[in-house]
Amino acid sequence: MFNSIFKKAITVAVITVLLDFLFHYFFTTPMETLTYFVIKFLLAFTVATALFSFKHLPKSKHPYLIIFITGLIFSTLMSTYYRAWELGEAYTPFGSRAPNIL
């Protein structure tokens, strides 16, 4: 069972980072840092592992609500990391963003 959860979580994390990498490669300047993609991979893997480990998910009356809440947690953690990086390391003024989307 653990092996199956691990494979599913790795697959989700790889797809998440690959899609995000392609988005940033083609649509943002400057490109995101390696740290950004590593953090995104680790968060996606952790959240996917938690989701796939949740034994009551298939029996739940509202599985999409659980998936939505898990996605919300992932997005909140990623946004918090990213905003902290902008304010703390990149010294980006509050109210603006470090990378510009074309």
Backbone torsions as a table, in degrees:
resi	resn	phi	psi	omega
1	MET	NA	-45.0	-179.8
2	PHE	-60.2	-39.7	-179.4
3	ASN	-61.8	-40.2	179.2
4	SER	-66.8	-42.8	178.5
5	ILE	-63.5	-42.9	179.5
6	PHE	-60.5	-46.6	-179.5
7	LYS	-62.9	-42.8	178.9
8	LYS	-64.7	-42.9	-179.1
9	ALA	-66.2	-40.8	176.7
10	ILE	-62.0	-43.5	179.7
11	THR	-60.7	-45.7	178.7
12	VAL	-61.5	-45.3	-178.3
13	ALA	-64.5	-42.9	179.7
14	VAL	-64.0	-45.6	179.5
15	ILE	-63.9	-41.8	178.7
16	THR	-58.7	-49.6	-177.5
17	VAL	-70.6	-37.9	178.8
18	LEU	-62.0	-47.2	178.6
19	LEU	-63.4	-40.9	179.0
20	ASP	-67.1	-40.2	177.9
21	PHE	-60.9	-46.1	179.3
22	LEU	-62.2	-40.8	177.2
23	PHE	-59.6	-50.0	-177.9
24	HIS	-68.1	-34.1	179.9
25	TYR	-63.4	-41.9	-175.2
26	PHE	-92.2	-24.0	-170.3
27	PHE	-122.2	-3.0	-179.1
28	THR	-125.5	149.3	174.9
29	THR	-139.4	124.3	-1.4
30	PRO	-78.3	166.7	179.2
31	MET	-67.0	149.5	177.1
32	GLU	-64.9	160.1	-179.2
33	THR	-83.2	164.2	176.6
34	LEU	-62.2	-37.0	179.4
35	THR	-58.9	-41.0	178.8
36	TYR	-57.5	-47.4	-177.5
37	PHE	-70.9	-34.3	176.8
38	VAL	-65.5	-45.7	178.2
39	ILE	-62.3	-43.0	179.4
40	LYS	-62.2	-41.8	178.6
41	PHE	-62.0	-47.8	-178.8
42	LEU	-63.4	-41.6	178.1
43	LEU	-66.3	-44.0	179.2
44	ALA	-62.5	-41.8	178.6
45	PHE	-63.4	-44.5	-178.7
46	THR	-64.7	-46.1	-179.4
47	VAL	-66.4	-41.7	178.7
48	ALA	-64.8	-39.9	177.6
49	THR	-61.8	-43.9	178.7
50	ALA	-63.2	-42.4	-179.2
51	LEU	-64.3	-46.7	-179.0
52	PHE	-72.6	-20.7	178.9
53	SER	-84.9	-13.8	-177.4
54	PHE	-71.4	107.3	-172.2
55	LYS	-69.4	-24.0	-176.3
56	HIS	-90.3	0.9	-177.6
57	LEU	-59.8	-50.4	-179.2
58	PRO	-65.4	-27.2	-178.1
59	LYS	-89.4	-8.9	-176.8
60	SER	-66.6	145.5	177.0
61	LYS	-75.9	-20.0	-177.3
62	HIS	-131.0	66.9	-177.2
63	PRO	-64.8	-30.5	-179.4
64	TYR	-70.0	-28.7	175.9
65	LEU	-66.3	-41.1	178.3
66	ILE	-65.3	-43.1	178.1
67	ILE	-63.8	-40.7	178.2
68	PHE	-62.6	-45.4	179.9
69	ILE	-63.8	-40.8	177.7
70	THR	-63.6	-43.1	176.4
71	GLY	-62.7	-38.0	178.1
72	LEU	-64.9	-41.1	177.3
73	ILE	-63.0	-45.5	178.6
74	PHE	-59.8	-48.0	-178.7
75	SER	-63.1	-39.2	179.5
76	THR	-65.7	-45.3	178.8
77	LEU	-63.1	-42.8	-179.4
78	MET	-67.5	-42.0	179.6
79	SER	-66.2	-38.8	178.1
80	THR	-63.5	-46.1	177.1
81	TYR	-59.0	-49.1	-174.2
82	TYR	-63.9	-43.1	-179.3
83	ARG	-68.6	-37.6	177.0
84	ALA	-63.4	-38.7	177.5
85	TRP	-64.0	-45.0	-179.7
86	GLU	-60.5	-45.0	-177.5
87	LEU	-75.3	-38.8	-173.2
88	GLY	-88.6	-40.3	-174.6
89	GLU	-103.2	-41.3	-176.9
90	ALA	-87.1	-9.8	-179.5
91	TYR	53.6	38.8	176.6
92	THR	-76.5	132.1	-179.7
93	PRO	-60.1	144.6	178.4
94	PHE	-60.0	133.4	-179.4
95	GLY	99.6	-3.6	176.1
96	SER	-127.8	168.4	-176.6
97	ARG	-114.8	147.4	179.9
98	ALA	-71.0	-58.0	178.7
99	PRO	-84.4	141.1	178.0
100	ASN	-97.5	127.2	176.4
101	ILE	-85.6	127.0	-178.0
102	LEU	-68.9	NA	NA
